[in-house]
Amino acid sequence: MSAQENLKNLAIKNAKDGDWEAAIKNNLELFELNPENINPLNRIGVAYIQLNKIPKAKKYFKQVLEIDANNRIAQKHLEKLNNNKVIAAPSFIKQHFIEEPGKTKTIQLLRLAGKQILENISIGRICELKIKNRFISIESNGQYLGTLPEDLSFRLSKLIKNGNTYSCQVRSCTTKQCFVYLKETFQSENNEGTHSFPPKDIALSPMSEIDESIILEENIPVEIIQTDEDFERTLDDVNTDDILKLQ
């Protein structure tokens, strides 16, 4: 497999993981290998939008237009950014929130972070569980988002201390509420037979697979919206048809 193919595969993984910093790094390397291919520059612009670094996003869209003045993708996103609009959420993530009785659960966070933090949180962002004295806090890249309810925090803290591990991703988020998707990724022998989440409490809808090639299309699937009111879009509302409509 060529170096370019390797970088493309990494870019796919980075995007689905919500690891935008890594996506920027790999797309920069991809562009350096083939400066005639400007698609990585558009993807870098989108990655910076996801990181809420609008000036840098504009820089890369402008760079695209310096190379190809008629590039519709760069024109479209730059125009919308110049009109003070921002993106909602990416249309793809690593997991599709599939129901697994006893092993997954969607939880509303308590003790939420401030508006300036929550309004920049994208769906699918990877989070970490941090055990505190009375609760588990949810953080992303060292940034506090909120906490799990105390009863669930107590339960999971015991399971984690006995060897269980969990993944956590943002499922939906506005400045007023934030939901995360928790999944048991490993069950320790010490916790054998113990459900992380009582099956009766789980009510998740399975997601259909999203074609990975969409991530590498020239017309990047990004939705731009006005910011005069809170916006919430869960991944249950996103499918391939939605993405195609944005093209």
C-alpha positions as CSV (number, residue, x, y, z in Angstrom):
1,M,0.0,0.0,0.0
2,S,1.4,3.4,-1.0
3,A,2.1,6.2,1.5
4,Q,-0.8,8.2,0.1
5,E,-3.2,5.3,0.6
6,N,-1.9,4.9,4.2
7,L,-2.6,8.5,4.9
8,K,-6.0,8.3,3.3
9,N,-6.9,5.4,5.6
10,L,-5.6,7.3,8.6
11,A,-7.6,10.3,7.6
12,I,-10.7,8.1,7.5
13,K,-10.0,6.8,11.0
14,N,-9.2,10.2,12.4
15,A,-12.5,11.7,11.1
16,K,-14.6,8.8,12.4
17,D,-12.8,9.1,15.8
18,G,-13.4,12.8,15.9
19,D,-9.6,13.2,16.2
20,W,-9.4,16.4,14.2
21,E,-5.9,17.4,15.2
22,A,-4.6,14.1,13.8
23,A,-6.8,14.5,10.7
24,I,-5.1,17.9,10.0
25,K,-1.7,16.4,10.4
26,N,-2.3,13.5,8.0
27,N,-4.1,15.7,5.4
28,L,-1.1,18.1,5.5
29,E,1.2,15.2,4.8
30,L,-1.0,13.9,2.1
31,F,-1.0,17.4,0.4
32,E,2.8,17.5,0.7
33,L,3.0,14.2,-1.2
34,N,0.8,15.4,-3.9
35,P,0.4,19.3,-4.1
36,E,-1.8,18.9,-7.2
37,N,-4.5,17.3,-5.1
38,I,-6.3,20.1,-3.2
39,N,-8.9,17.9,-1.6
40,P,-6.8,17.5,1.6
41,L,-6.8,21.3,2.0
42,N,-10.6,21.4,2.0
43,R,-10.7,18.6,4.5
44,I,-8.2,20.5,6.7
45,G,-10.6,23.5,6.5
46,V,-13.4,21.4,7.7
47,A,-11.3,19.9,10.5
48,Y,-10.5,23.4,11.8
49,I,-14.2,24.2,11.7
50,Q,-14.9,21.2,13.9
51,L,-12.2,22.6,16.3
52,N,-13.9,26.0,16.2
53,K,-10.8,27.6,14.8
54,I,-12.5,29.6,12.1
55,P,-9.6,31.9,11.1
56,K,-7.5,28.8,10.3
57,A,-10.4,27.2,8.5
58,K,-10.7,30.3,6.3
59,K,-7.0,30.3,5.6
60,Y,-7.1,26.8,4.1
61,F,-10.2,27.5,2.0
62,K,-8.5,30.6,0.7
63,Q,-5.4,28.5,-0.1
64,V,-7.6,26.2,-2.2
65,L,-9.0,29.2,-4.1
66,E,-5.5,30.4,-4.8
67,I,-4.8,27.1,-6.6
68,D,-8.3,26.7,-8.1
69,A,-10.3,29.9,-8.1
70,N,-13.5,28.0,-9.2
71,N,-13.4,25.3,-6.5
72,R,-17.1,25.2,-5.4
73,I,-16.4,23.5,-2.1
74,A,-14.0,26.1,-0.8
75,Q,-16.2,28.9,-2.2
76,K,-19.3,27.5,-0.4
77,H,-17.7,27.1,3.0
78,L,-15.8,30.3,2.9
79,E,-18.9,32.3,2.0
80,K,-20.9,30.7,4.8
81,L,-18.1,31.3,7.3
82,N,-17.8,34.9,6.2
83,N,-21.5,35.3,6.9
84,N,-20.8,34.3,10.5
85,K,-22.4,30.8,10.3
86,V,-20.9,27.8,11.9
87,I,-21.3,24.0,11.4
88,A,-23.6,21.9,13.5
89,A,-22.0,18.4,13.8
90,P,-20.1,16.0,11.6
91,S,-22.1,13.4,9.8
92,F,-19.9,10.5,10.8
93,I,-18.4,8.9,13.9
94,K,-16.5,5.8,14.9
95,Q,-19.4,4.0,16.4
96,H,-23.1,4.0,15.4
97,F,-24.6,3.7,18.8
98,I,-25.8,0.1,18.4
99,E,-27.8,-1.4,21.2
100,E,-26.1,-4.0,23.3
101,P,-28.2,-5.0,26.2
102,G,-26.4,-4.6,29.5
103,K,-23.3,-3.1,27.8
104,T,-24.5,0.3,26.5
105,K,-26.5,3.2,27.7
106,T,-27.2,6.8,26.7
107,I,-26.9,9.1,29.7
108,Q,-27.8,12.8,30.2
109,L,-24.9,14.6,31.9
110,L,-25.4,16.7,35.1
111,R,-23.4,19.6,36.4
112,L,-22.9,20.8,32.9
113,A,-19.9,22.9,31.7
114,G,-20.5,26.5,30.6
115,K,-22.2,27.6,27.4
116,Q,-18.9,28.5,25.6
117,I,-17.7,25.0,26.0
118,L,-20.9,23.1,25.2
119,E,-21.7,25.1,22.1
120,N,-18.5,23.8,20.5
121,I,-18.9,20.1,21.2
122,S,-19.6,18.0,18.2
123,I,-21.5,14.8,18.0
124,G,-19.3,11.7,18.2
125,R,-16.5,13.4,20.2
126,I,-14.5,10.9,22.2
127,C,-14.6,11.4,26.0
128,E,-12.9,10.1,29.0
129,L,-14.4,8.9,32.4
130,K,-12.6,10.5,35.4
131,I,-13.5,9.0,38.8
132,K,-14.0,11.6,41.5
133,N,-15.1,11.2,45.1
134,R,-18.9,11.1,44.6
135,F,-19.3,11.0,40.9
136,I,-17.6,10.4,37.5
137,S,-16.8,13.4,35.5
138,I,-16.8,13.3,31.7
139,E,-14.0,15.1,29.9
140,S,-12.8,15.6,26.3
141,N,-9.2,16.4,25.6
142,G,-8.9,17.5,29.3
143,Q,-12.0,19.7,29.0
144,Y,-14.7,19.2,31.5
145,L,-18.2,18.6,30.1
146,G,-20.3,17.3,33.0
147,T,-20.9,14.4,35.3
148,L,-22.7,11.1,35.3
149,P,-25.6,10.8,37.9
150,E,-24.3,9.8,41.3
151,D,-25.9,6.3,41.4
152,L,-24.5,5.4,38.0
153,S,-21.1,6.9,39.0
154,F,-21.0,4.7,42.1
155,R,-21.8,1.6,40.1
156,L,-19.3,2.2,37.3
157,S,-16.6,3.3,39.7
158,K,-16.8,-0.1,41.4
159,L,-16.7,-1.9,38.1
160,I,-13.8,0.1,36.8
161,K,-11.8,-0.4,40.0
162,N,-12.4,-4.1,39.5
163,G,-11.0,-4.1,36.0
164,N,-13.8,-3.0,33.6
165,T,-13.1,-0.5,30.8
166,Y,-15.6,1.8,29.0
167,S,-15.7,4.1,26.0
168,C,-17.7,7.3,25.9
169,Q,-18.9,9.5,23.0
170,V,-21.1,12.6,22.8
171,R,-24.4,11.5,21.3
172,S,-26.1,15.0,21.3
173,C,-25.3,18.3,22.8
174,T,-26.7,21.8,23.1
175,T,-25.9,24.6,25.6
176,K,-28.7,23.3,27.8
177,Q,-28.2,19.5,27.8
178,C,-25.7,17.0,26.8
179,F,-26.1,13.2,26.3
180,V,-23.2,10.7,26.1
181,Y,-23.2,7.1,24.8
182,L,-21.4,4.7,27.2
183,K,-20.2,1.3,26.2
184,E,-18.5,-1.5,28.1
185,T,-15.4,-2.4,26.1
186,F,-14.0,-4.9,28.5
187,Q,-15.4,-6.9,31.3
188,S,-13.0,-8.1,34.0
189,E,-13.2,-11.6,35.4
190,N,-13.9,-9.9,38.8
191,N,-17.1,-8.5,37.3
192,E,-18.2,-11.6,35.4
193,G,-22.0,-11.9,35.2
194,T,-22.5,-8.3,36.3
195,H,-24.3,-6.0,33.9
196,S,-22.8,-2.5,33.6
197,F,-26.3,-1.2,32.7
198,P,-29.5,-2.9,33.6
199,P,-31.0,-4.1,30.2
200,K,-34.5,-2.8,31.1
201,D,-33.2,0.8,31.0
202,I,-31.7,0.6,27.5
203,A,-33.7,2.0,24.5
204,L,-31.2,2.7,21.7
205,S,-31.9,2.6,18.0
206,P,-29.4,0.9,15.7
207,M,-27.7,2.9,13.1
208,S,-27.1,1.9,9.5
209,E,-23.5,1.8,8.2
210,I,-22.2,5.0,6.7
211,D,-20.0,4.6,3.7
212,E,-16.4,5.5,4.7
213,S,-15.7,6.8,1.2
214,I,-18.0,9.8,1.9
215,I,-15.3,11.2,4.2
216,L,-13.0,11.5,1.3
217,E,-15.4,13.0,-1.2
218,E,-14.6,16.5,-2.6
219,N,-17.9,17.8,-1.4
220,I,-17.4,17.3,2.3
221,P,-20.5,16.5,4.3
222,V,-20.8,19.5,6.6
223,E,-24.0,21.3,7.5
224,I,-23.9,25.0,8.1
225,I,-26.5,26.6,10.3
226,Q,-27.4,30.0,11.9
227,T,-26.3,30.3,15.5
228,D,-29.1,32.5,16.9
229,E,-30.6,29.6,18.7
230,D,-29.5,26.3,20.2
231,F,-29.2,23.5,17.7
232,E,-29.4,19.8,18.4
233,R,-28.9,17.0,15.9
234,T,-28.5,13.4,17.1
235,L,-27.0,10.7,15.0
236,D,-30.3,8.9,14.9
237,D,-31.3,11.8,12.5
238,V,-28.3,11.4,10.3
239,N,-28.1,8.9,7.4
240,T,-26.5,8.7,4.0
241,D,-29.4,10.5,2.3
242,D,-28.9,13.5,4.6
243,I,-25.3,13.6,3.6
244,L,-26.0,13.5,-0.1
245,K,-28.5,16.3,0.3
246,L,-25.6,18.5,1.6
247,Q,-23.7,18.0,-1.6
